[in-house]
Amino acid sequence: MTSPFGKARIAVAFLFLVLAVNFMAAQTLNHPQGVSPDGKGGAVENAAPTGQSVTTGNGINYNGGPVMKANPVPIYIIWYGNWNGTGSNKAATRTAIEHYVGTLGNTAPMLIDSTYGDTTGNVSGNVSFGGSTIVSSSTNLSDRSLKSTVGNAISSGALPNDPNGLYFVLTSSNINETSGFCTKYCGFHTHATLSGSDIKYSFVGNSDRCPSGCEIQSTGPNSAATGQGGIDGMANVMFHEASEAISDPDLNAWFDSSGQENGDKCNFNFGATSTCTSGTACTTAGIAAGAKFNQSFGGNDYMLQQMWKNAGGGACVQHL
Amino acid sequence: MKRNVTFVCATIICAFGMLSAQTKKTTKPAPAPAAHQDGSIEGSPKIITATKTVGLFWDMEISLAEAFAKKDTAALDKMLPEEFKVVRPNVTGSSIGREDWLAEGKDNPKPTRITQMSVESYPDLGIVQFIGSGPATSGSKTGSKQYFVVDTWENHDGNWQLATRYMAEIAPIKMPARPTGKQ
């Protein structure tokens, strides 16, 4: 006759076996590459490192901070000022820029950014248009009120709270940014803690406010009329800021010994160009002005500065 | 009996250990680096895209500083007209003419390093402002001084010339630890 304790021993041993199997299975649920918050209360797995993520020796230095690795990086736009006004301050400009952002991902110029990475992975080179909101105002911005504008857009729910995204504040040409738009800069990027998240944001003003300072040509390939170069001027500066914000979002990742980021090293350096003629995707005004362009995607032509490639010794290039 | 109790206890302890291993290990996201504190009325840390005109005048100011350092007469003749003058705070309130300015001396500081440039540009006039720094000798000591400089450049048929330099020594400004390029 089997004793009760004998039966108990068998049951315990079986329990041990079951738990041991579960223990082994639990090992494969770990995430060796880690997860990051997705800004929506959940988490997404970080991209696994792809080979040597941190490549150096190409004229730009890695300073230890993170890059933006989302695929795509959502770009959100806050239209500030009067975008139902005159000149290039119109709804057509908003449509054109949002189309530009929506088609910029994985293009030849944007993929140059994929040569930058951190210890956990590389920039994807992909961006997307995440949505926009309009803030009608006639009040100039300061650095402080710019930050508040971004914060308000997030806290009000007009735009999502997304630490993996990039927020642009685009101002109409009647709006100044008092810390130096048009005298010192055409745009800038930075980051701040807003609604509890590390939010990366950029200011880009309508370049028609100061064409001699912020436009390579006063009539561009997407101009609606002669002398309205705002669409192309802003597209160029947005490309500069997006490439930099994605490769140096917290201002502690990629820049050279003089502090220049990848876009700074090629600022207003456009390389080889083509001329708008009939048969190109340029507007009538662009064709009439013989405007220049050097990139074509999404059914449009654009004039975008070159970008510093972190490979092959480094250089300003239009594509990899 | 004792052996059975011991065996059961050991098994239970092992079981609790295995159960704790069931918790999914998720790597806590690294805390975001502390955002810059924007307490300054002058503006928060940011990385700017310099204007085309800042780029243009930056190159000209660097060329001028190099021409001063090398005593490059040809380059100086091209960039400084006869009427060039420097206005600095001094006892007499007089401006310093071209000849006197080009002469060596501790009263004629010529900044060699430029930062924080901004430009108000008009068709034939550029008002360029920057913080300049350079070596300065006081007695037997050599150090570095900073100056607030405003240069007015005039365009004569495509040739930019420096008409007037306004400069004043300033108390040293602590520059950011990270160099900021043309900022």
Interface residues (C-beta under 8 A of the other chain):
Chain A: F5 A8 R9 V12 A13 L15 F16 L19 A20 N22 F23 A26 Q27 L29 N30 H31 G34 V35 S36 P37 A43 G65 P66 S142 D143 R144 K147 P163 S179 G180 C182 T183 K184 Y185 C186 G187 F188 H189 T190 H191 A192 T193 S197 D198 C210 S212 G213 C214 E215 I216 V237 H240 E241 E244 D248 D250 L251 N252 F255 S257 S258 G259 Q260 E261 G263 D264 N267 F268
Chain B: M1 N4 F7 V8 T11 C14 A15 M18 L19 A21 Q22 T23 K24 K25 T26 T27 P29 A30 A32 P33 A34 A35 H36 D38 E42 G43 S44 P45 K46 I47 I48 T49 A50 T51 K52 T53 V54 G55 M117 S118 V119 E120 S121 R178 P179 T180 G181 K182 Q183
